[in-house]
Amino acid sequence: MYLVNFSNQIAAGPKNIANNFIRNALQSGEKFVFIVPNLPEFLTYSETENCKFVVVDVVPGSIKALLNVFKVNFSLMNSLVNKYEPKAILAFGNFLFGIKSNHKKVVLLHHPYIVDDRLYGSLSGVAKIAEKIKRYLFGKTVKAVDTVVVQSSYMQKLLNEKVTIDSEIIFNPISDNFKRESIVSLQTKQELPKVKELLYVSRFYAHKNHAFLLRLATAIKEKALPVVINITVDESIPEAAEFIAAIKEQHLPINNLGELPQADLKQYYQDFAFAAIFPSKSETFGNPLIEAMFYDLPVIAPDLDYAHSVLDQAGVIYKEDDVHDCLKQISKLFDVETYNDIRLASHTRAQLFPDSVLWFETYMALLR
């Protein structure tokens, strides 16, 4: 029996990764107890003889959410340890502490603010207090676990600068919703679309750097370039209101698709996107980077370590926060031969990332 804590996997990317794990676990023959958040994506599963589910409420607010982390770790998980005596414990979501068990413990670190001082230093007020608490709790976690899993060499480097702990790099998989067999061969483009649609798949957080897109779109508009930027922002998020308002007031070439289910997102990758753009300031991995490469799309990203660690030589790299250099790199893609060469680089790089089955087995080997 394995105990797996997914209770704070509530953002789009973490939810997808957690669900990939659960789907593979249900077919594995191994026994699991999953702690999952009370969200629709996790409530569709039926318990089996081997897999049980414990549902916990999603607590809004950063400080209240952290109090819930204490509750889950000290109370709920110890209760489940006593009841099921798991042979190993896995936590997706940065924290695993206060557990009275001598069996193997593994935690996935996927919150960049915990180890990225540049991001942490950009915060102030309540946000910085919350992140300081998270750093403290991660320090407790490091003392309690056997292994910290990170998703890229970039995150491993930042982790090693902070603490001494055994770590493993496990790349995120391509989601089960994106089928590898549908994109195994590269189809060369003979001509390019008149309007080039760039796709930025991301929720609205400060470090995702959507503000850069306002400046980029302004330059695109001024130069009358045939480029539109598609984004996936939930307009109901209060923090996004000013950003969305600026797009509308300035009539910028940015089209908000809203948060999309992966079936719809797959269609945009496959049928509409000319390239992906990813201006984020920091990432523990960046699932949309490999998703775009799986669909043979050029990926336009800043000259930052996280981008290099995932894209390697396949990316279209621009100077960080430099609108003019970004436009210069985008314009290079208007040449069909250059465009196809970069698509080939994306296609080749994408083959190095695991599907969910191999990814799941890598975690299980670590737990065993």
C-alpha positions as CSV (number, residue, x, y, z in Angstrom):
1,M,0.0,0.0,0.0
2,Y,1.3,3.4,-1.0
3,L,0.0,6.7,0.5
4,V,-0.1,9.6,-2.0
5,N,-1.0,13.2,-1.1
6,F,-2.4,15.3,-4.0
7,S,-4.5,17.5,-1.7
8,N,-2.9,20.8,-2.9
9,Q,-2.8,20.0,-6.6
10,I,-5.4,22.5,-7.7
11,A,-3.9,24.5,-10.5
12,A,-4.3,23.2,-14.1
13,G,-0.9,21.7,-14.6
14,P,-0.6,20.0,-11.2
15,K,-4.2,18.6,-11.6
16,N,-3.3,17.1,-15.0
17,I,-0.1,15.5,-13.6
18,A,-1.9,14.1,-10.6
19,N,-4.7,12.6,-12.8
20,N,-2.1,11.0,-15.0
21,F,-0.6,9.3,-11.9
22,I,-4.0,8.1,-10.7
23,R,-5.1,6.7,-14.1
24,N,-1.9,4.7,-14.3
25,A,-2.2,3.6,-10.7
26,L,-5.7,2.2,-11.3
27,Q,-4.3,-0.1,-13.9
28,S,-1.1,-1.1,-12.1
29,G,-2.3,-3.7,-9.7
30,E,-0.6,-1.9,-6.8
31,K,-2.5,-0.7,-3.8
32,F,-2.9,3.1,-3.1
33,V,-4.6,5.5,-0.8
34,F,-5.0,8.9,-2.5
35,I,-5.7,12.2,-0.8
36,V,-7.3,14.4,-3.4
37,P,-8.8,17.9,-3.4
38,N,-12.6,18.4,-3.6
39,L,-12.6,19.3,-7.3
40,P,-14.6,17.9,-10.2
41,E,-11.5,16.4,-11.9
42,F,-10.9,14.2,-8.9
43,L,-14.4,13.2,-8.1
44,T,-15.1,11.0,-11.1
45,Y,-13.0,8.1,-9.8
46,S,-14.7,5.1,-8.3
47,E,-12.9,3.3,-5.5
48,T,-11.5,-0.2,-6.4
49,E,-10.2,-3.0,-4.2
50,N,-6.7,-1.5,-4.7
51,C,-7.3,2.2,-4.8
52,K,-9.1,4.3,-2.2
53,F,-9.7,8.0,-2.2
54,V,-9.9,10.5,0.7
55,V,-11.3,13.9,-0.4
56,V,-10.3,17.1,1.4
57,D,-11.8,20.6,0.9
58,V,-9.9,23.2,-1.1
59,V,-9.2,26.1,1.3
60,P,-9.0,29.6,-0.4
61,G,-6.5,32.2,0.6
62,S,-2.7,31.7,0.8
63,I,-2.5,31.8,4.6
64,K,-5.6,29.6,5.2
65,A,-4.3,27.2,2.6
66,L,-1.1,26.8,4.5
67,L,-2.9,26.1,7.7
68,N,-4.7,23.4,5.8
69,V,-1.3,22.0,4.9
70,F,-0.5,21.6,8.6
71,K,-3.9,19.9,9.1
72,V,-3.4,17.4,6.3
73,N,0.2,16.6,7.2
74,F,-0.1,16.3,11.0
75,S,-3.6,15.0,11.4
76,L,-5.0,13.3,8.3
77,M,-1.8,11.7,7.0
78,N,-0.8,10.3,10.4
79,S,-4.3,8.9,10.7
80,L,-4.0,7.2,7.4
81,V,-0.5,5.9,8.2
82,N,-1.8,4.3,11.3
83,K,-4.8,2.8,9.5
84,Y,-3.0,1.5,6.3
85,E,0.7,1.2,7.3
86,P,1.9,2.3,3.8
87,K,5.3,1.0,2.7
88,A,6.1,4.4,1.1
89,I,4.6,7.9,1.0
90,L,4.6,10.3,-1.9
91,A,3.5,13.9,-1.9
92,F,3.0,16.1,-5.0
93,G,3.1,19.6,-3.8
94,N,6.3,20.6,-1.9
95,F,5.5,19.5,1.6
96,L,5.8,16.3,3.6
97,F,6.5,16.7,7.3
98,G,5.3,15.6,10.7
99,I,4.6,12.0,9.5
100,K,5.2,9.2,12.0
101,S,6.5,6.6,9.7
102,N,10.0,5.1,9.1
103,H,9.1,4.0,5.5
104,K,10.4,5.8,2.4
105,K,9.1,9.4,1.8
106,V,9.3,11.2,-1.5
107,V,8.2,14.7,-2.3
108,L,7.8,16.6,-5.6
109,L,9.0,20.2,-5.5
110,H,7.1,22.2,-8.1
111,H,6.8,25.6,-6.6
112,P,9.6,27.9,-7.9
113,Y,9.4,30.5,-5.2
114,I,10.7,28.1,-2.6
115,V,14.1,28.0,-4.2
116,D,14.2,30.9,-6.7
117,D,15.5,33.9,-4.8
118,R,14.9,36.2,-7.7
119,L,11.2,35.5,-7.7
120,Y,11.0,35.5,-3.9
121,G,12.7,38.9,-3.8
122,S,10.1,40.4,-6.1
123,L,7.3,39.8,-3.7
124,S,6.0,42.0,-0.9
125,G,3.3,42.1,1.7
126,V,1.1,39.1,2.4
127,A,2.4,37.3,-0.6
128,K,6.0,37.4,0.7
129,I,4.8,36.3,4.2
130,A,3.1,33.3,2.7
131,E,6.1,32.3,0.6
132,K,8.4,32.7,3.7
133,I,6.1,30.2,5.5
134,K,6.3,27.9,2.5
135,R,10.1,28.0,2.6
136,Y,10.0,27.2,6.3
137,L,7.7,24.2,5.7
138,F,9.9,23.0,2.9
139,G,12.9,23.1,5.2
140,K,11.0,20.9,7.6
141,T,10.1,18.6,4.6
142,V,13.8,18.3,3.6
143,K,14.6,17.0,7.1
144,A,11.7,14.4,6.9
145,V,12.0,12.9,3.5
146,D,14.4,10.6,1.7
147,T,14.2,12.1,-1.8
148,V,13.1,15.4,-3.4
149,V,12.0,15.0,-7.0
150,V,12.4,18.0,-9.3
151,Q,11.3,18.3,-12.9
152,S,14.3,19.9,-14.5
153,S,18.1,20.4,-14.2
154,Y,17.3,24.0,-13.5
155,M,15.3,23.2,-10.4
156,Q,17.9,20.7,-9.2
157,K,20.5,23.4,-9.4
158,L,18.5,25.8,-7.4
159,L,17.6,23.1,-4.9
160,N,21.3,22.1,-4.4
161,E,22.2,25.8,-3.8
162,K,19.7,25.8,-0.8
163,V,19.9,22.4,0.9
164,T,21.7,19.1,0.9
165,I,19.3,16.3,0.0
166,D,19.1,13.4,-2.4
167,S,17.3,14.6,-5.5
168,E,16.0,13.0,-8.7
169,I,15.1,14.7,-11.9
170,I,11.9,13.2,-13.4
171,F,10.6,15.1,-16.4
172,N,6.9,15.7,-16.6
173,P,5.1,13.5,-19.1
174,I,3.1,14.4,-22.1
175,S,-0.5,14.2,-20.8
176,D,-2.7,11.2,-21.6
177,N,-5.0,13.6,-23.3
178,F,-2.3,14.3,-26.0
179,K,-1.7,11.1,-27.9
180,R,1.9,10.5,-29.0
181,E,0.9,8.3,-31.9
182,S,-1.0,11.1,-33.5
183,I,2.2,13.2,-33.9
184,V,5.0,10.7,-34.5
185,S,5.8,12.0,-38.0
186,L,6.7,15.5,-39.0
187,Q,4.7,17.0,-41.8
188,T,6.6,19.8,-43.5
189,K,4.7,23.0,-44.1
190,Q,4.7,24.2,-47.8
191,E,3.3,27.6,-46.9
192,L,2.6,29.6,-43.8
193,P,-0.7,31.1,-42.7
194,K,-1.4,34.8,-43.4
195,V,-2.1,35.4,-39.7
196,K,0.4,33.9,-37.4
197,E,-1.3,32.8,-34.1
198,L,0.9,32.5,-31.1
199,L,-0.3,30.5,-28.1
200,Y,0.5,31.1,-24.5
201,V,-1.0,28.4,-22.3
202,S,-0.8,29.6,-18.7
203,R,-2.9,30.7,-15.7
204,F,-2.6,34.3,-14.6
205,Y,0.1,34.5,-11.9
206,A,2.7,37.3,-11.4
207,H,5.7,35.2,-12.4
208,K,3.9,34.1,-15.7
209,N,4.7,37.6,-17.0
210,H,1.6,38.3,-18.9
211,A,2.5,42.0,-18.7
212,F,5.2,41.4,-21.2
213,L,2.5,40.4,-23.7
214,L,0.9,43.8,-23.4
215,R,4.2,45.5,-24.6
216,L,4.8,42.9,-27.2
217,A,1.2,43.2,-28.6
218,T,1.6,47.0,-28.6
219,A,4.7,46.7,-30.8
220,I,3.0,44.1,-33.1
221,K,0.1,46.6,-33.5
222,E,2.4,49.5,-34.2
223,K,4.3,47.6,-36.9
224,A,1.1,46.1,-38.3
225,L,2.5,42.6,-38.2
226,P,0.2,39.7,-39.0
227,V,0.4,38.2,-35.5
228,V,-2.2,37.4,-32.9
229,I,-1.5,36.2,-29.4
230,N,-3.9,33.7,-27.9
231,I,-3.9,33.4,-24.1
232,T,-5.8,31.1,-21.7
233,V,-6.7,33.4,-18.8
234,D,-9.7,33.0,-16.5
235,E,-11.2,36.5,-16.5
236,S,-12.9,35.9,-13.2
237,I,-9.6,36.0,-11.4
238,P,-9.4,39.5,-9.7
239,E,-5.6,39.8,-10.4
240,A,-6.3,39.5,-14.1
241,A,-8.8,42.3,-14.4
242,E,-6.4,45.1,-15.1
243,F,-4.6,43.0,-17.7
244,I,-7.8,42.1,-19.5
245,A,-9.0,45.7,-19.4
246,A,-5.8,46.9,-21.0
247,I,-6.2,44.5,-23.9
248,K,-9.7,45.8,-24.6
249,E,-9.0,49.5,-24.1
250,Q,-6.0,49.5,-26.3
251,H,-7.5,47.1,-28.9
252,L,-4.4,44.9,-28.8
253,P,-4.0,41.8,-30.9
254,I,-4.5,39.5,-27.9
255,N,-7.3,37.0,-27.9
256,N,-8.3,35.4,-24.6
257,L,-9.6,31.8,-25.1
258,G,-10.2,31.4,-21.4
259,E,-9.1,28.3,-19.5
260,L,-9.6,25.4,-21.9
261,P,-10.1,21.7,-21.2
262,Q,-7.3,19.7,-22.7
263,A,-9.4,18.3,-25.5
264,D,-9.9,21.9,-26.8
265,L,-6.3,22.8,-26.1
266,K,-5.2,19.9,-28.2
267,Q,-7.1,21.3,-31.1
268,Y,-5.4,24.7,-30.8
269,Y,-2.0,23.1,-30.7
270,Q,-2.8,20.9,-33.6
271,D,-4.9,23.1,-35.9
272,F,-4.5,26.8,-35.1
273,A,-1.2,27.6,-33.4
274,F,1.7,28.9,-35.6
275,A,4.0,28.8,-32.6
276,A,4.0,28.8,-28.8
277,I,5.2,31.8,-26.7
278,F,6.2,31.4,-23.1
279,P,7.4,34.6,-21.4
280,S,7.3,33.3,-17.8
281,K,10.0,34.5,-15.5
282,S,10.5,31.1,-13.8
283,E,9.2,27.5,-14.0
284,T,9.8,24.3,-12.2
285,F,9.2,22.7,-15.6
286,G,6.6,24.2,-17.9
287,N,4.3,21.6,-19.3
288,P,3.1,23.8,-22.2
289,L,6.7,23.8,-23.5
290,I,6.7,20.1,-24.1
291,E,3.1,20.1,-25.3
292,A,4.0,22.6,-28.0
293,M,7.0,20.6,-29.0
294,F,5.0,17.5,-29.2
295,Y,2.9,19.2,-31.8
296,D,6.0,20.3,-33.7
297,L,5.6,24.0,-32.8
298,P,8.4,26.4,-32.4
299,V,8.6,27.6,-28.8
300,I,9.5,31.3,-28.3
301,A,10.9,31.7,-24.8
302,P,13.2,34.1,-22.8
303,D,16.9,33.5,-22.3
304,L,16.5,31.9,-18.9
305,D,17.8,28.7,-17.4
306,Y,14.4,27.0,-17.0
307,A,13.7,27.4,-20.8
308,H,17.1,26.1,-21.8
309,S,16.7,23.1,-19.5
310,V,13.5,22.0,-21.2
311,L,14.0,23.3,-24.7
312,D,17.7,22.7,-25.1
313,Q,18.6,23.7,-28.6
314,A,15.0,23.6,-29.9
315,G,13.8,26.9,-28.6
316,V,13.5,30.3,-30.2
317,I,15.2,32.3,-27.6
318,Y,15.0,36.1,-27.0
319,K,16.6,38.4,-24.5
320,E,14.5,38.4,-21.4
321,D,11.8,41.1,-21.3
322,D,13.2,42.6,-24.6
323,V,10.2,43.3,-26.9
324,H,12.3,44.2,-29.9
325,D,14.5,41.1,-29.7
326,C,11.4,39.0,-29.2
327,L,9.8,40.5,-32.3
328,K,13.0,39.9,-34.2
329,Q,13.0,36.2,-33.3
330,I,9.3,35.9,-34.2
331,S,9.9,37.5,-37.6
332,K,12.6,34.9,-38.4
333,L,9.8,32.3,-38.3
334,F,8.1,34.1,-41.3
335,D,10.5,32.3,-43.6
336,V,9.1,28.9,-44.4
337,E,12.4,27.1,-44.5
338,T,13.5,28.5,-41.1
339,Y,10.1,27.7,-39.7
340,N,10.3,24.0,-40.8
341,D,13.9,23.7,-39.4
342,I,12.8,24.9,-36.0
343,R,9.7,22.6,-36.1
344,L,12.0,19.7,-36.8
345,A,14.1,20.7,-33.7
346,S,11.0,20.8,-31.6
347,H,9.8,17.4,-32.9
348,T,13.2,15.8,-32.2
349,R,13.4,17.2,-28.7
350,A,9.9,16.1,-27.8
351,Q,10.7,12.5,-28.3
352,L,13.0,12.6,-25.2
353,F,10.2,13.2,-22.8
354,P,8.3,10.3,-21.3
355,D,4.7,9.3,-21.8
356,S,2.6,8.9,-18.7
357,V,3.2,5.1,-18.4
358,L,7.0,5.4,-18.3
359,W,6.8,8.5,-16.0
360,F,4.5,6.5,-13.6
361,E,6.9,3.6,-13.6
362,T,9.8,5.9,-12.8
363,Y,8.0,7.2,-9.7
364,M,7.1,3.6,-8.7
365,A,10.8,2.5,-9.0
366,L,11.8,5.4,-6.7
367,L,9.1,4.5,-4.1
368,R,10.0,0.8,-4.2
